[in-house]
Amino acid sequence: MRQMIRMAALGALGLLAVGASAETRTVKIEEGERWWGAANFFGTNMPFTASTRLKIDLRRKNYSNQCASLLVSDRGRAIWSDAQSEIAFKDGAITMDADGAVCVETASEPTLPGAYRHAMRKWFPPSGKTPDLLFFTAPQLNTWIELTYHQNQKDILAYARSMLDHGVPPGVLMIDDTWQAGYGDWRFEPARFPDPKAMVGALHGMGYKVMLWMCPYVGMDTPAFRRIAWGRNPDDVRGYPAKGGFLTEPTAAKPGEGEYNFKTKPKACGWWNGYSAFLDFSHPNANAWFTETLDGLVRDFGVDGFKFDGADLGAYNLSDRRAADPKATCGSLNNRYCAYALKYPFCEVRNTWRMQQLPVVVRLHDKMHEWTALNRIVADMIAAGLLGQPFICPDMVGGGDWIAFIPGSPFDPELFIRSAQIHALCPMMQISASPWRVLDAPHQEIFKKVLALRQKFAPQIAALAKKTGETGEPILRNLEYNYPGKGYAHVIDEFMMGEDLLVAPVLKKGAASREVVLPPGTWLADDGATFTGPCTITVQTPLARLPHFVRH
């Protein structure tokens, strides 16, 4: 059954079909036309226009976020390729140089939502499913900021209890990197986790679902490495019938063998925590070992799923390493890793090539604890929705830079609160740094109000998520999507949740007020005032306020 699920997932991602021949298409940008897509890393560059000069390399990079060879315009046009590509904006034109066929089509409705719906229905239709609604109905917790490289049973339980004691409802709890004995040695580190099964049971008893951080890297001096690379383990005299499963080093060709000859010597690949062997998911032995390992953690300890990290396109870098399948691409290897997420009801991925409309939580890349990073969040989430990635999490409240939260670092409580406010009314909210440690009492009270606001709208947000699984429409949208052709394309500091909730977060330090663009309709503000749009208003923004408006 699980194999059928994986095969269906790979089929949905286009990995079981034979690719078309490479193609290059150039599309002239019409006067006043605006475009979105390619990679949500470039959200603040969108919309792309005739004056845009930019090159996006989706052959070797996914810019640590989500990407696809897709562009949609507010004139109803769409550019698409199933294959990886390089996209250039230059001299008033878009050129997509793809490793497969390039399609350029015009929707019957000449608008941004018309272009998106046309592309979505034809090339990445909705799955009809949604990630578990607990991701949307309660804030997620992640142990990274508080424990970093010192994950341990005692402090994880204390962290979970502390959140409950301060009124945070139980939801998904992610135990982050270093819970394990080593990279690829996916056993709970015994000195720090004396009884991990009891820990998971205690967390379940508190109402949490438990996820473990996971990556596709294997330390080259571990039993797992020997098991995969050589088919043996000194602790198991029986050995294993299969070997191989890492990306390998290319070697000089022998006469008559062509350009390359392949050895089974694994390639040491650099990543953010050092150098490791990199699993090659085009090799059946890698798949068998990974399945055995993850399923064992579920079976033996009761964990509910995994946070699948790493595996961005640049990490595969097939120009200097080789996969077992000579037809493999960076994108297909990434997809085969990410497809594991679909086996588990609780899962998260970050580096995704395609994977559109599948019931998987995707996360923005780690944001620094800086105002410039805060200013990217809304635009990047808007872009994710227009790429067909509606189930988007905006990383961690306050950012994922743990150094900013240690004593003596330049921590900014105002930034933390404004970040929490964005999270409060977007698809998901993820807390890592404990507000009860990093904030003083007055700021803690403001944070509790943010939590209350989230819980007030949680049923509505969950309903939107469920509907999105059926329709494929973005949950979080820009104004141009809901009100096309009315001059809102460049509004990237506001967003809408569905059709009836408009959110205008504060993105500047010390801002006592901000302008809000209200589209047509009657809008009830969070302070009780009523406005009739279209209009632009100025609202006061004390730190405790997140301006938001409900359509009546």
GUVEXZA-584051 format. One record per residue (C-alpha): residue number from 1; x, y, z. Coordinates in pm, 1 decimal. Last residue first. Layout:
residues N
(NUM; (X; Y; Z))
...
This chain:
residues 552
(552; (-1927.5; 4252.1; 527.4))
(551; (-1557.4; 4200.4; 457.7))
(550; (-1341.0; 4153.1; 765.1))
(549; (-1046.8; 4386.5; 822.4))
(548; (-712.5; 4346.8; 992.9))
(547; (-468.6; 4586.4; 1155.8))
(546; (-245.0; 4398.9; 1400.1))
(545; (-240.4; 4607.1; 1717.2))
(544; (-44.9; 4553.4; 2039.5))
(543; (254.6; 4748.8; 1911.6))
(542; (51.8; 5062.2; 1848.4))
(541; (-51.3; 5087.4; 1483.5))
(540; (-276.3; 5382.7; 1402.9))
(539; (-458.0; 5351.1; 1071.7))
(538; (-426.7; 5553.0; 752.1))
(537; (-682.6; 5485.5; 481.1))
(536; (-674.6; 5413.3; 109.1))
(535; (-1010.6; 5366.9; -58.7))
(534; (-1213.7; 5128.3; -266.3))
(533; (-1380.6; 5077.0; -39.8))
(532; (-1631.7; 5146.2; 233.3))
(531; (-1495.6; 5158.3; 584.5))
(530; (-1631.4; 5049.9; 924.6))
(529; (-1454.4; 5109.2; 1256.6))
(528; (-1469.8; 4841.8; 1526.6))
(527; (-1100.2; 4841.5; 1618.4))
(526; (-1035.1; 4521.9; 1418.1))
(525; (-1179.3; 4689.8; 1109.5))
(524; (-1512.9; 4604.7; 946.5))
(523; (-1491.4; 4639.3; 569.3))
(522; (-1766.0; 4724.1; 321.2))
(521; (-1680.2; 4651.7; -40.0))
(520; (-1431.8; 4753.2; -306.3))
(519; (-1062.7; 4713.8; -216.1))
(518; (-899.6; 4864.1; 95.1))
(517; (-541.5; 4986.2; 69.5))
(516; (-397.5; 5037.6; 416.8))
(515; (-151.6; 5311.0; 505.9))
(514; (49.4; 5270.5; 823.3))
(513; (73.9; 5421.1; 1169.1))
(512; (304.8; 5440.3; 1471.2))
(511; (584.6; 5257.2; 1287.1))
(510; (871.1; 5200.0; 1531.0))
(509; (1033.2; 4931.8; 1318.1))
(508; (867.1; 4879.8; 982.3))
(507; (666.4; 4575.3; 872.6))
(506; (330.6; 4635.8; 1039.9))
(505; (76.5; 4382.3; 921.2))
(504; (-218.5; 4466.5; 692.2))
(503; (-449.3; 4163.2; 688.0))
(502; (-766.4; 4136.6; 476.4))
(501; (-1018.6; 3865.0; 561.1))
(500; (-1319.4; 3793.2; 335.2))
(499; (-1202.0; 3633.4; 11.9))
(498; (-957.2; 3366.6; 124.7))
(497; (-697.1; 3501.7; 359.7))
(496; (-597.0; 3831.8; 204.5))
(495; (-258.3; 3995.7; 207.5))
(494; (-96.9; 4331.7; 267.9))
(493; (261.9; 4450.6; 222.9))
(492; (286.3; 4341.0; -142.6))
(491; (50.3; 4591.7; -307.4))
(490; (205.1; 4621.1; -653.8))
(489; (-73.0; 4437.0; -838.9))
(488; (-352.1; 4637.7; -674.4))
(487; (-456.2; 4857.0; -967.4))
(486; (-813.0; 4738.4; -1016.4))
(485; (-749.5; 4475.9; -1284.1))
(484; (-808.9; 4175.6; -1063.8))
(483; (-978.9; 4208.5; -723.7))
(482; (-929.7; 3872.7; -549.1))
(481; (-596.5; 3786.0; -713.7))
(480; (-477.6; 4147.0; -733.2))
(479; (-529.8; 4183.1; -357.3))
(478; (-260.8; 3926.0; -290.5))
(477; (-357.2; 3582.1; -173.5))
(476; (-316.5; 3343.6; 120.6))
(475; (-523.5; 3025.9; 87.6))
(474; (-431.2; 2981.9; -278.5))
(473; (-694.9; 2807.0; -495.4))
(472; (-640.5; 2434.1; -557.8))
(471; (-1014.1; 2364.4; -533.3))
(470; (-1039.4; 2058.6; -306.2))
(469; (-726.2; 2097.0; -94.0))
(468; (-798.6; 2469.7; -90.7))
(467; (-1135.9; 2406.2; 73.2))
(466; (-968.3; 2221.7; 359.5))
(465; (-717.1; 2501.7; 406.4))
(464; (-990.3; 2766.3; 402.7))
(463; (-1186.4; 2573.5; 666.1))
(462; (-874.3; 2550.1; 881.3))
(461; (-825.8; 2926.9; 855.1))
(460; (-1188.1; 2991.2; 954.5))
(459; (-1161.6; 2757.4; 1253.8))
(458; (-831.3; 2922.5; 1357.3))
(457; (-965.0; 3280.8; 1344.1))
(456; (-1026.7; 3323.3; 1716.6))
(455; (-731.2; 3098.1; 1796.7))
(454; (-493.9; 3326.1; 1612.3))
(453; (-636.1; 3634.4; 1782.6))
(452; (-592.0; 3468.7; 2122.5))
(451; (-229.9; 3391.7; 2039.9))
(450; (-169.4; 3755.0; 1944.7))
(449; (-329.9; 3861.7; 2273.3))
(448; (-90.0; 3628.9; 2455.9))
(447; (198.2; 3798.0; 2273.8))
(446; (85.4; 4137.0; 2398.8))
(445; (87.0; 4005.3; 2756.1))
(444; (433.2; 3860.1; 2703.0))
(443; (551.6; 4201.2; 2584.4))
(442; (447.6; 4357.9; 2914.9))
(441; (608.2; 4073.0; 3118.4))
(440; (947.9; 4073.3; 2946.5))
(439; (1005.4; 3863.6; 2637.0))
(438; (1280.7; 3609.9; 2556.1))
(437; (1202.8; 3338.3; 2810.6))
(436; (822.5; 3323.4; 2819.8))
(435; (810.2; 3393.6; 2446.0))
(434; (995.7; 3063.2; 2396.3))
(433; (1194.1; 3072.7; 2073.6))
(432; (1033.6; 2810.6; 1847.9))
(431; (676.5; 2908.0; 1762.4))
(430; (517.6; 2821.1; 1427.8))
(429; (195.8; 2980.6; 1303.7))
(428; (21.5; 2854.0; 992.1))
(427; (-206.5; 2974.5; 710.9))
(426; (-157.3; 3346.8; 784.5))
(425; (-344.7; 3540.7; 1051.5))
(424; (-130.2; 3486.9; 1361.3))
(423; (195.0; 3438.5; 1172.1))
(422; (203.0; 3803.5; 1066.5))
(421; (128.4; 3907.3; 1424.1))
(420; (405.0; 3684.6; 1558.6))
(419; (656.3; 3865.9; 1337.9))
(418; (536.8; 4201.2; 1469.2))
(417; (578.9; 4071.9; 1824.3))
(416; (930.8; 3938.5; 1765.8))
(415; (1036.1; 4256.9; 1585.4))
(414; (920.6; 4464.4; 1883.1))
(413; (1106.9; 4231.7; 2119.7))
(412; (1437.2; 4297.2; 1936.6))
(411; (1722.1; 4059.9; 2025.1))
(410; (2069.8; 4200.9; 1960.9))
(409; (2261.1; 3913.9; 2125.0))
(408; (2392.6; 3934.3; 2480.8))
(407; (2196.4; 3636.8; 2606.9))
(406; (2102.0; 3392.1; 2326.9))
(405; (1803.3; 3460.5; 2102.1))
(404; (1974.2; 3617.4; 1800.1))
(403; (2210.1; 3317.2; 1775.7))
(402; (1910.4; 3091.1; 1710.1))
(401; (1843.3; 3245.4; 1366.5))
(400; (1507.2; 3086.9; 1279.8))
(399; (1306.4; 3407.2; 1271.2))
(398; (1097.9; 3599.3; 1523.9))
(397; (812.2; 3352.4; 1494.4))
(396; (944.3; 3055.4; 1296.9))
(395; (920.4; 2977.4; 921.4))
(394; (630.9; 3140.9; 729.8))
(393; (437.0; 2811.9; 686.7))
(392; (277.7; 2753.0; 345.8))
(391; (2.5; 2508.5; 254.1))
(390; (-87.3; 2694.1; -67.5))
(389; (206.9; 2583.5; -283.7))
(388; (67.2; 2616.1; -637.6))
(387; (326.8; 2868.6; -752.3))
(386; (77.7; 3153.4; -702.5))
(385; (43.6; 3050.5; -338.4))
(384; (419.4; 3054.2; -291.1))
(383; (441.1; 3404.6; -441.6))
(382; (195.8; 3541.4; -185.9))
(381; (400.1; 3370.8; 87.0))
(380; (721.6; 3532.7; -39.8))
(379; (559.8; 3878.4; -52.4))
(378; (429.2; 3847.4; 303.7))
(377; (756.2; 3718.7; 450.5))
(376; (1007.8; 3947.9; 280.4))
(375; (964.2; 4252.3; 505.6))
(374; (1040.0; 4041.0; 811.2))
(373; (1379.6; 3958.7; 659.0))
(372; (1463.3; 4327.5; 623.3))
(371; (1345.9; 4379.8; 981.2))
(370; (1603.0; 4132.2; 1109.5))
(369; (1600.4; 3811.8; 1315.0))
(368; (1704.1; 3606.5; 1011.2))
(367; (1446.7; 3403.0; 822.4))
(366; (1491.1; 3030.9; 772.7))
(365; (1352.6; 2929.9; 432.5))
(364; (977.0; 2936.3; 393.1))
(363; (803.3; 2616.7; 492.6))
(362; (596.6; 2365.6; 300.4))
(361; (326.7; 2149.9; 459.3))
(360; (231.8; 1856.5; 237.0))
(359; (-107.0; 1766.0; 92.3))
(358; (10.8; 1788.3; -271.2))
(357; (-94.9; 2090.9; -476.2))
(356; (250.9; 2145.1; -626.8))
(355; (545.8; 1914.3; -564.9))
(354; (739.8; 2125.1; -820.6))
(353; (1101.3; 2140.5; -694.5))
(352; (1080.8; 2160.9; -318.1))
(351; (1333.6; 2260.6; -55.9))
(350; (1117.6; 2311.9; 253.6))
(349; (935.5; 1997.1; 359.5))
(348; (696.3; 1925.8; 644.2))
(347; (516.5; 1612.9; 757.9))
(346; (237.3; 1486.5; 980.3))
(345; (11.3; 1226.1; 816.9))
(344; (313.0; 1025.1; 698.1))
(343; (360.5; 854.3; 363.1))
(342; (335.0; 1181.3; 170.5))
(341; (659.5; 1305.1; 322.9))
(340; (849.6; 1030.0; 144.7))
(339; (775.5; 1212.4; -179.8))
(338; (1024.7; 1478.9; -70.4))
(337; (1317.5; 1243.5; -129.2))
(336; (1195.1; 1130.2; -469.8))
(335; (1116.5; 1489.4; -559.7))
(334; (1468.8; 1611.8; -481.3))
(333; (1617.0; 1333.0; -693.3))
(332; (1380.9; 1418.2; -979.9))
(331; (1468.8; 1786.6; -958.3))
(330; (1844.6; 1739.4; -954.4))
(329; (1802.4; 1516.8; -1258.4))
(328; (1815.7; 1139.6; -1295.8))
(327; (1855.1; 992.7; -1645.5))
(326; (2177.0; 810.3; -1555.1))
(325; (1991.5; 638.0; -1268.9))
(324; (2252.4; 540.6; -1010.7))
(323; (2334.6; 905.9; -950.2))
(322; (2658.8; 1088.9; -1026.1))
(321; (2863.7; 1368.2; -880.6))
(320; (3045.4; 1671.9; -1023.8))
(319; (2791.5; 1822.8; -1266.4))
(318; (2511.8; 1645.0; -1081.5))
(317; (2498.5; 1924.7; -825.2))
(316; (2268.2; 1744.1; -579.7))
(315; (2308.3; 2014.9; -315.0))
(314; (2211.3; 2287.2; -561.3))
(313; (1864.8; 2137.2; -602.2))
(312; (1785.2; 2149.1; -232.4))
(311; (1796.5; 1821.2; -41.3))
(310; (1781.5; 1966.1; 312.4))
(309; (1502.5; 1922.0; 566.0))
(308; (1218.5; 1670.2; 591.8))
(307; (1034.9; 1742.5; 918.7))
(306; (897.9; 1401.5; 1006.0))
(305; (590.2; 1212.6; 1115.7))
(304; (374.4; 1081.3; 1399.2))
(303; (635.9; 936.3; 1632.8))
(302; (522.5; 621.1; 1814.8))
(301; (863.8; 509.1; 1934.9))
(300; (918.4; 164.7; 1784.1))
(299; (674.4; 169.0; 1491.5))
(298; (714.1; 529.3; 1381.4))
(297; (1090.9; 521.2; 1423.6))
(296; (1106.3; 187.4; 1241.9))
(295; (902.5; 325.1; 952.3))
(294; (1161.0; 597.3; 911.9))
(293; (1459.8; 360.1; 910.2))
(292; (1312.8; 84.0; 692.3))
(291; (1189.7; 339.5; 439.9))
(290; (1531.7; 507.0; 432.3))
(289; (1712.2; 175.2; 389.5))
(288; (1482.8; 53.0; 111.0))
(287; (1496.5; 385.1; -73.6))
(286; (1874.2; 399.0; -58.1))
(285; (1894.5; 36.9; -178.0))
(284; (1661.1; 106.7; -470.2))
(283; (1893.3; 374.3; -614.6))
(282; (1720.9; 679.3; -767.6))
(281; (1695.9; 811.7; -413.1))
(280; (2068.9; 880.9; -400.5))
(279; (2148.4; 957.4; -37.7))
(278; (2425.8; 1211.6; 14.2))
(277; (2743.8; 1108.6; 194.8))
(276; (2846.1; 1367.7; 449.8))
(275; (3048.2; 1685.6; 493.7))
(274; (2976.8; 1963.6; 742.6))
(273; (2666.1; 2098.5; 912.8))
(272; (2552.6; 2340.0; 640.0))
(271; (2621.1; 2097.5; 354.5))
(270; (2928.9; 1965.1; 177.1))
(269; (2909.8; 1638.1; -13.7))
(268; (3161.8; 1354.4; 23.6))
(267; (3101.7; 1147.7; -290.2))
(266; (3043.8; 779.4; -239.0))
(265; (3285.0; 537.4; -411.7))
(264; (3068.3; 298.2; -610.5))
(263; (3265.1; 368.8; -923.1))
(262; (3131.3; 512.4; -1247.0))
(261; (3314.3; 551.3; -1575.7))
(260; (3277.6; 876.3; -1758.7))
(259; (3337.8; 1020.6; -2104.9))
(258; (3291.4; 705.7; -2308.9))
(257; (3391.2; 355.7; -2210.7))
(256; (3610.0; 274.5; -2512.4))
(255; (3936.6; 339.9; -2338.2))
(254; (3882.9; 378.3; -1962.1))
(253; (3706.3; 685.7; -1843.7))
(252; (3832.3; 897.9; -1556.2))
(251; (3615.5; 879.5; -1249.3))
(250; (3281.5; 1028.8; -1142.7))
(249; (3231.5; 1035.5; -765.9))
(248; (2915.6; 884.1; -626.4))
(247; (2574.0; 989.1; -504.0))
(246; (2483.3; 735.5; -239.7))
(245; (2271.4; 419.6; -259.8))
(244; (2506.5; 127.9; -303.4))
(243; (2484.1; -219.7; -161.2))
(242; (2235.5; -503.0; -160.9))
(241; (2218.8; -848.8; -3.1))
(240; (2296.2; -730.0; 347.6))
(239; (2553.1; -862.7; 596.1))
(238; (2490.7; -1172.6; 800.8))
(237; (2772.9; -1084.7; 1037.7))
(236; (2571.3; -794.2; 1177.6))
(235; (2770.8; -564.9; 1405.4))
(234; (3044.0; -524.4; 1143.4))
(233; (2780.5; -388.7; 903.9))
(232; (2770.8; -479.3; 536.8))
(231; (2617.7; -380.3; 205.7))
(230; (2912.1; -164.9; 106.0))
(229; (2765.9; 182.4; 64.3))
(228; (2432.9; 138.6; 242.8))
(227; (2526.2; -72.0; 545.5))
(226; (2867.7; 86.4; 578.2))
(225; (2712.7; 432.0; 580.7))
(224; (2444.2; 325.8; 827.3))
(223; (2710.7; 186.6; 1059.9))
(222; (2859.0; 536.6; 1073.8))
(221; (3193.9; 676.8; 957.8))
(220; (3069.4; 853.1; 643.3))
(219; (2793.2; 1046.6; 816.0))
(218; (2469.0; 1012.3; 621.2))
(217; (2277.8; 1303.8; 467.0))
(216; (1914.4; 1284.4; 347.8))
(215; (1770.4; 1492.0; 637.6))
(214; (1518.4; 1439.4; 919.5))
(213; (1376.1; 1641.1; 1208.0))
(212; (1130.0; 1440.8; 1414.6))
(211; (755.5; 1504.5; 1443.1))
(210; (531.1; 1455.1; 1745.7))
(209; (156.8; 1517.2; 1769.2))
(208; (74.6; 1692.8; 2093.9))
(207; (-222.1; 1646.7; 2329.5))
(206; (-39.9; 1635.5; 2664.1))
(205; (-69.6; 1255.3; 2663.8))
(204; (89.6; 1247.7; 2319.3))
(203; (384.0; 1434.1; 2466.0))
(202; (405.5; 1181.4; 2749.8))
(201; (397.4; 892.4; 2501.6))
(200; (673.0; 1052.8; 2295.2))
(199; (882.4; 1084.4; 2611.0))
(198; (805.8; 725.3; 2718.2))
(197; (925.8; 601.0; 2379.7))
(196; (1234.3; 820.5; 2409.2))
(195; (1348.3; 663.9; 2736.3))
(194; (1704.6; 771.3; 2826.7))
(193; (1710.8; 1047.1; 2561.6))
(192; (2019.8; 1260.8; 2623.2))
(191; (2264.1; 976.1; 2693.8))
(190; (2089.3; 746.0; 2444.8))
(189; (2099.9; 970.3; 2135.0))
(188; (1768.5; 873.2; 1976.5))
(187; (1857.6; 648.1; 1685.9))
(186; (1869.6; 777.3; 1330.8))
(185; (2236.3; 718.8; 1263.8))
(184; (2217.8; 885.0; 922.9))
(183; (2356.0; 1203.1; 1070.4))
(182; (2444.3; 1105.5; 1426.0))
(181; (2294.7; 976.6; 1751.7))
(180; (1971.1; 1162.1; 1677.0))
(179; (1788.8; 1435.5; 1865.4))
(178; (2052.9; 1655.8; 1708.4))
(177; (1823.5; 1846.7; 1466.9))
(176; (1467.4; 1939.0; 1565.8))
(175; (1190.0; 1787.5; 1771.2))
(174; (874.1; 1921.2; 1605.8))
(173; (557.6; 1957.3; 1814.2))
(172; (222.6; 1972.3; 1631.6))
(171; (-65.4; 2106.1; 1837.0))
(170; (-136.3; 2164.7; 2202.8))
(169; (-307.9; 2495.8; 2286.3))
(168; (-75.1; 2773.2; 2408.6))
(167; (-216.1; 2894.0; 2741.3))
(166; (100.2; 2972.2; 2934.2))
(165; (103.3; 2638.7; 3119.2))
(164; (56.8; 2456.8; 2788.5))
(163; (366.5; 2622.8; 2644.7))
(162; (564.7; 2544.4; 2958.9))
(161; (461.8; 2179.0; 2943.2))
(160; (606.6; 2140.6; 2592.4))
(159; (931.6; 2314.6; 2684.9))
(158; (968.5; 2101.3; 3001.1))
(157; (914.7; 1783.9; 2798.7))
(156; (1175.3; 1894.4; 2545.5))
(155; (1411.3; 1991.4; 2829.2))
(154; (1409.5; 1647.1; 2990.0))
(153; (1430.1; 1447.3; 2667.4))
(152; (1724.2; 1624.4; 2510.4))
(151; (1808.4; 1840.9; 2210.2))
(150; (2142.8; 2012.0; 2271.3))
(149; (2241.4; 2131.9; 1924.4))
(148; (1968.9; 2398.4; 1921.7))
(147; (1771.4; 2365.6; 2248.9))
(146; (1551.9; 2676.4; 2269.4))
(145; (1576.4; 2784.2; 1906.7))
(144; (1527.2; 2435.7; 1760.0))
(143; (1244.6; 2293.2; 1970.5))
(142; (966.4; 2363.1; 1719.7))
(141; (606.1; 2421.6; 1823.2))
(140; (314.7; 2455.6; 1582.5))
(139; (34.4; 2694.3; 1672.6))
(138; (-309.0; 2529.3; 1675.6))
(137; (-590.6; 2499.7; 1418.8))
(136; (-381.0; 2511.2; 1102.4))
(135; (-128.0; 2229.6; 1145.8))
(134; (-397.3; 2042.3; 1339.8))
(133; (-589.3; 2030.4; 1010.4))
(132; (-378.8; 1736.9; 890.7))
(131; (-244.0; 1829.0; 548.7))
(130; (-521.5; 1869.6; 290.4))
(129; (-652.9; 1636.0; 22.1))
(128; (-842.4; 1671.8; -305.3))
(127; (-510.6; 1641.2; -488.7))
(126; (-550.6; 1974.9; -664.1))
(125; (-454.5; 1996.3; -1031.9))
(124; (-92.5; 2066.1; -1129.3))
(123; (-62.4; 2109.4; -1508.0))
(122; (-407.3; 2172.2; -1657.1))
(121; (-618.7; 2278.8; -1361.4))
(120; (-335.7; 2477.2; -1204.7))
(119; (-232.7; 2655.3; -1524.5))
(118; (-587.4; 2765.9; -1610.0))
(117; (-659.3; 2857.9; -1250.0))
(116; (-342.2; 3068.0; -1230.7))
(115; (-404.5; 3249.7; -1558.7))
(114; (-765.3; 3331.4; -1467.0))
(113; (-663.8; 3437.9; -1117.7))
(112; (-415.0; 3683.5; -1275.4))
(111; (-662.3; 3809.3; -1533.8))
(110; (-755.3; 3754.0; -1899.8))
(109; (-1026.4; 3487.6; -1833.7))
(108; (-1025.5; 3240.6; -2124.8))
(107; (-669.8; 3155.2; -2029.4))
(106; (-375.0; 3210.8; -2261.7))
(105; (-107.9; 2949.0; -2317.1))
(104; (267.6; 2920.3; -2351.7))
(103; (401.7; 2566.7; -2306.1))
(102; (772.0; 2479.4; -2289.7))
(101; (885.1; 2123.3; -2370.7))
(100; (1176.7; 1976.7; -2179.1))
(99; (1515.5; 2074.4; -2035.8))
(98; (1397.3; 2434.6; -2033.7))
(97; (1523.5; 2772.3; -2157.6))
(96; (1244.5; 3011.7; -2060.1))
(95; (1293.3; 3358.8; -2204.2))
(94; (1078.4; 3644.3; -2076.7))
(93; (1077.7; 3975.6; -2267.1))
(92; (1098.1; 4349.5; -2210.8))
(91; (1469.8; 4371.4; -2273.0))
(90; (1557.3; 4101.1; -2020.9))
(89; (1382.2; 3864.7; -1781.9))
(88; (1559.6; 3528.0; -1794.2))
(87; (1431.9; 3189.0; -1681.6))
(86; (1659.6; 2885.9; -1667.4))
(85; (1477.9; 2556.6; -1665.2))
(84; (1384.7; 2236.8; -1490.8))
(83; (1125.6; 2028.6; -1669.5))
(82; (747.4; 2011.3; -1653.5))
(81; (745.2; 2343.8; -1833.3))
(80; (500.4; 2629.6; -1806.3))
(79; (426.6; 2983.3; -1923.3))
(78; (83.9; 3128.1; -1844.6))
(77; (-113.3; 3422.1; -1983.8))
(76; (-431.1; 3563.4; -1831.7))
(75; (-335.8; 3930.1; -1871.4))
(74; (-245.0; 3951.2; -1501.7))
(73; (36.5; 3708.6; -1569.6))
(72; (140.1; 3358.1; -1468.0))
(71; (489.1; 3203.4; -1465.6))
(70; (577.9; 2840.9; -1401.9))
(69; (898.5; 2638.6; -1420.7))
(68; (862.6; 2550.9; -1052.7))
(67; (1008.8; 2664.9; -719.9))
(66; (985.7; 2629.9; -343.5))
(65; (1249.0; 2753.4; -98.4))
(64; (1623.2; 2731.4; -42.1))
(63; (1689.7; 2926.2; -365.1))
(62; (1567.7; 2631.3; -574.8))
(61; (1896.9; 2613.6; -754.4))
(60; (2075.8; 2409.2; -1019.7))
(59; (1840.1; 2389.9; -1314.0))
(58; (1602.8; 2648.7; -1172.2))
(57; (1842.1; 2932.8; -1255.5))
(56; (1653.4; 3261.5; -1225.3))
(55; (1797.1; 3553.1; -1425.0))
(54; (1672.8; 3905.8; -1365.1))
(53; (1621.2; 4235.1; -1546.0))
(52; (1268.1; 4361.8; -1488.0))
(51; (1159.6; 4666.7; -1691.3))
(50; (894.9; 4475.9; -1887.6))
(49; (740.3; 4367.1; -1558.7))
(48; (790.9; 4106.3; -1286.4))
(47; (535.6; 4137.0; -1006.7))
(46; (723.0; 4049.6; -806.1))
(45; (1077.0; 4130.5; -697.6))
(44; (973.0; 4105.4; -329.2))
(43; (859.0; 3749.2; -391.9))
(42; (1189.4; 3643.1; -544.8))
(41; (1245.7; 3356.0; -300.5))
(40; (899.7; 3241.0; -412.8))
(39; (1056.5; 3083.0; -718.0))
(38; (932.7; 3073.0; -1080.4))
(37; (611.4; 3275.9; -1038.3))
(36; (444.8; 3612.3; -1089.8))
(35; (401.8; 3836.4; -1395.8))
(34; (274.7; 4185.3; -1474.1))
(33; (159.1; 4332.9; -1806.8))
(32; (158.1; 4711.9; -1844.0))
(31; (275.6; 4698.8; -2205.0))
(30; (292.4; 4336.5; -2308.5))
(29; (587.0; 4120.2; -2208.9))
(28; (732.2; 3945.3; -2513.5))
(27; (757.7; 3569.3; -2471.0))
(26; (1072.2; 3377.6; -2561.6))
(25; (1067.7; 2998.2; -2578.0))
(24; (1355.7; 2753.5; -2549.5))
(23; (1302.7; 2377.5; -2576.1))
(22; (1464.0; 2056.5; -2456.0))
(21; (1311.8; 1734.8; -2582.0))
(20; (1027.8; 1578.5; -2387.9))
(19; (1067.2; 1384.7; -2062.6))
(18; (962.8; 1021.3; -2021.7))
(17; (700.1; 988.7; -1750.5))
(16; (741.8; 835.2; -1408.0))
(15; (873.3; 1146.8; -1239.8))
(14; (584.8; 1373.2; -1340.2))
(13; (520.5; 1485.7; -985.3))
(12; (178.4; 1323.5; -978.6))
(11; (342.5; 1000.2; -1093.8))
(10; (594.6; 1022.6; -813.6))
(9; (311.0; 1063.9; -564.8))
(8; (118.2; 771.6; -711.6))
(7; (430.9; 556.9; -691.1))
(6; (480.2; 658.3; -328.5))
(5; (119.7; 577.8; -239.0))
(4; (142.0; 243.3; -419.3))
(3; (460.8; 162.5; -227.5))
(2; (277.4; 244.3; 93.7))
(1; (0.0; 0.0; 0.0))
